[in-house]
């Protein structure tokens, strides 16, 4: 029996003062209520999705875990693929957000 190893999706976004370039930078500051598109998979360059409401997306801010429903909300209906989240906290220049998707991501 053989197993196909699929590494978990792990990407980040840096909040910069100006001149954001590429999918891993956004100009800040960013206000609560702003929708953010998660970066494409840097290994495959493909758009990355998670399934809303299935707890397969983890996010952290400057190394501290964020709580879904408090710090950010997942966009979309439960079980439906999405590639955006909505921040429920303010982000400032110098912040770094990391994203990790497990198992049921697309």
Long-range contacts (C-beta under 8 A, 24 or more apart in sequence): 7-43, 8-100, 8-101, 8-102, 9-41, 9-48, 9-99, 9-100, 9-101, 9-105, 10-98, 10-99, 10-100, 11-38, 11-39, 11-40, 11-41, 11-42, 11-48, 11-98, 11-99, 12-39, 12-96, 12-97, 12-98, 12-99, 13-39, 13-96, 13-97, 13-99, 14-95, 14-96, 15-91, 15-92, 15-93, 15-94, 15-95, 15-96, 15-97, 16-93, 17-93, 26-91, 28-91, 28-92, 28-93, 28-94, 28-95, 29-90, 29-91, 29-92, 29-93, 30-87, 30-90, 30-91, 31-87, 31-90, 32-87, 32-88, 32-89, 32-90, 33-86, 33-87, 33-88, 34-86, 34-87, 35-75, 35-84, 35-85, 35-86, 35-87, 36-84, 36-85, 36-86, 36-87, 36-97, 37-83, 37-84, 38-83, 38-84, 38-85, 38-99, 39-99, 47-83, 48-83, 48-101, 48-105, 48-106, 49-81, 49-82, 49-83, 49-101, 49-105, 49-106, 50-74, 50-81, 50-82, 50-83, 50-101, 50-104, 50-105, 50-106, 51-79, 51-80, 51-81, 51-82, 51-104, 51-105, 51-106, 52-76, 52-77, 52-78, 52-79, 52-80, 52-81, 52-82, 53-77, 53-78, 53-79, 54-78, 54-79, 54-104, 56-101, 56-102, 56-103, 56-104, 56-105, 57-85, 57-99, 57-100, 57-101, 57-105, 58-99, 58-100, 58-101, 58-102, 59-85, 59-97, 59-98, 59-99, 59-100, 60-97, 60-98, 61-89, 61-91, 61-95, 61-96, 61-97, 62-95, 62-96, 81-106
